[in-house]
Amino acid sequence: MRNDYPLYNKWLYIVEYLIDICGKYPKNVRFSLCDRITIFSLDVLEAIIEAIYTKQKSDILQNANLYMEKLRALMQISVNKKYISINQYEYISREINEAGKMIGGWIKSCRE
């Protein structure tokens, strides 16, 4: 059933991408910054799964939006500290923004 949701598929890909690039961060931030990046991305994934299977979706999706915003900030830190390239940052930012728009649309449809 989850595979019927494009947002789920997109976010699953984002999580995998973030886990891959976090493996290349310097060791001194791998257990702080990378852990937070991984945790927030997995929190969004969990929220998407919860929203798929529950009737009260709006609050869950709002939480997913909050985690995405935190993730955006951590990715900004990552590019500023040169842990990722500008190209990687631009790519993941586009993907996160597109997923954010999907969540926004879902939230809007829940309110109607």
C-alpha positions in Angstrom: 0.0 0.0 0.0 2.8 2.4 0.8 4.1 2.1 -2.7 0.9 3.7 -3.9 2.1 7.0 -2.4 4.6 8.9 -4.5 5.7 10.9 -1.4 6.6 7.7 0.4 8.7 6.5 -2.6 10.4 9.9 -3.0 11.2 10.2 0.7 12.6 6.6 0.9 15.0 7.6 -1.9 15.9 10.8 0.0 16.7 8.8 3.1 18.9 6.4 1.2 20.7 9.3 -0.5 21.3 11.1 2.8 22.6 7.9 4.5 25.0 7.5 1.6 26.4 11.0 1.7 26.7 11.0 5.5 29.1 8.1 5.3 31.5 10.5 3.6 31.4 13.2 6.3 34.5 13.6 8.5 34.6 11.3 11.5 34.5 14.2 14.0 30.9 15.1 12.9 29.7 11.7 11.8 28.2 10.9 15.2 26.7 14.3 15.8 25.7 16.1 12.6 25.2 12.9 10.6 23.2 11.2 13.3 20.8 14.2 13.4 20.5 14.2 9.6 19.7 10.5 9.6 17.3 10.8 12.6 15.3 13.7 11.1 15.1 12.0 7.7 13.8 8.8 9.4 11.4 10.9 11.5 9.9 12.3 8.3 9.6 8.7 6.8 7.9 7.5 10.0 5.5 10.5 9.8 4.6 9.7 6.2 3.9 6.1 7.1 1.8 7.1 10.0 -0.1 9.6 7.8 -0.8 6.8 5.3 -2.4 4.6 7.9 -4.2 7.0 10.1 -7.3 9.2 9.7 -5.9 12.2 11.5 -3.2 13.1 9.0 -2.9 16.9 9.4 -1.0 17.0 12.7 1.3 14.2 11.6 2.1 15.9 8.4 2.8 19.2 10.2 5.4 17.3 12.3 6.9 15.9 9.1 7.2 19.5 7.8 8.9 20.6 11.0 11.5 17.7 10.7 12.1 18.7 7.0 12.8 22.3 8.1 15.3 21.0 10.7 16.9 18.8 8.0 17.2 21.8 5.6 19.1 23.7 8.3 21.5 20.8 8.9 22.1 20.5 5.2 22.9 24.3 5.1 25.4 23.7 7.8 26.9 20.8 5.9 27.4 22.8 2.7 28.8 25.8 4.7 31.3 23.6 6.4 32.1 22.0 3.1 31.1 18.5 4.2 29.0 18.2 1.0 29.5 19.9 -2.4 27.3 22.7 -3.7 26.0 20.3 -6.3 25.0 17.8 -3.6 23.4 20.5 -1.6 21.4 21.9 -4.6 20.3 18.4 -5.5 19.1 17.4 -2.0 17.5 20.8 -1.5 15.4 20.4 -4.6 14.4 16.9 -3.6 13.4 18.0 0.0 11.6 21.0 -1.4 9.6 18.9 -3.9 8.7 16.5 -1.0 7.7 19.5 1.1 5.4 20.6 -1.6 3.8 17.2 -1.8 3.3 17.2 2.0 1.8 20.7 1.7 -0.6 19.5 -0.9 -1.6 16.6 1.3 -2.1 18.8 4.3 -4.3 21.1 2.2 -6.4 18.2 0.9 -6.9 17.0 4.5 -8.3 20.4 5.5 -10.9 20.4 2.7 
